[in-house]
Amino acid sequence: MTQTIVETAPAKINLALHVRARRADGYHELETLFAFLQDGDELRFTPGAPTFEIEGPFAAALSGEGDNLVLRAARGFAEAFGLASEGAWVLEKNLPVASGIGGGSADAAAALRLLARVRGVALDDPRLFAVADALGSDVPACLLGRAALGTGRGEKLEPLGDLGAIPVLLVNPGIAVSTGPVFKAWDGVDRGPIPAGTTIDRARAGRNDLEAPARTIAPGIGDVLDRLAATGPVLARMSGSGATCFALYENDEQRSAAANTIRTAQPGWWCLESRLA
Ligand code: C5P
């Protein structure tokens, strides 16, 4: 009997993202506070003949893409562990694509966690993290899947204490933004480290240094941030290289009221009501 295995790929947000330096290898030295939500994409795997299907609300945005990160993750896993990883994959794409909340990185990490489970590999196996690292800067953080301070390209991780199920609203104005050009548009000014303190205090005292360059590429981000700020959140900020922005609230009622206000004003925008994982 073949069994289908399911793994969620939670959305990632950057509570703060400080760009400290341009590196000779084309990447940037970062300091970032990663956090994860209770909602995300879903990945299903059935051992057997190799197929790959994408379904869900954002499937169309990915359909033209040749080599999905899920399949690259499966190949990386097979090479690193000498274990076959063939099977039928179904990716339910619930999160907008190229939007600063993990996306392909979260899916790749979910594929690695799923295959590790199937093949009896420990989730903290350093070889699993090496595969993740080779797939992308955010994949190790997504593999860890819990709040962490990321340094280097974002791949050096230091787990942080549990943040609790803080209510979160995600808003995307329907603009896809590529990460590379946003980093390229950064002005090269080091504005300093994330201050010390509790994680939420650090987040509030921090910044997203990619916000200004992302806004030059996608000015609509400013409108999202203004609308979120007007709903009285604990914190409102762009995530990653954008264009998705998030807001944290004191309670679910405030978050839902904010979501309703934004949905009414901008019915075409994507809004997700969730909580920190
Ligand atoms: O690592 P990943 O392939 O996800 O990164 C995508 C692009 O984002 C890189 O090619 C690079 O242009 C940029 N990037 C960067 N510095 C980082 C992470 C990503 O410049 N720390």
Residues whose N, C-alpha, C, O or C-beta is under 5 A from the ligand:
A	BS01	C5P	G26 Y27 H28 L30 L135 G136 S137 D138 G152 R153 G154 T179 G180 F183
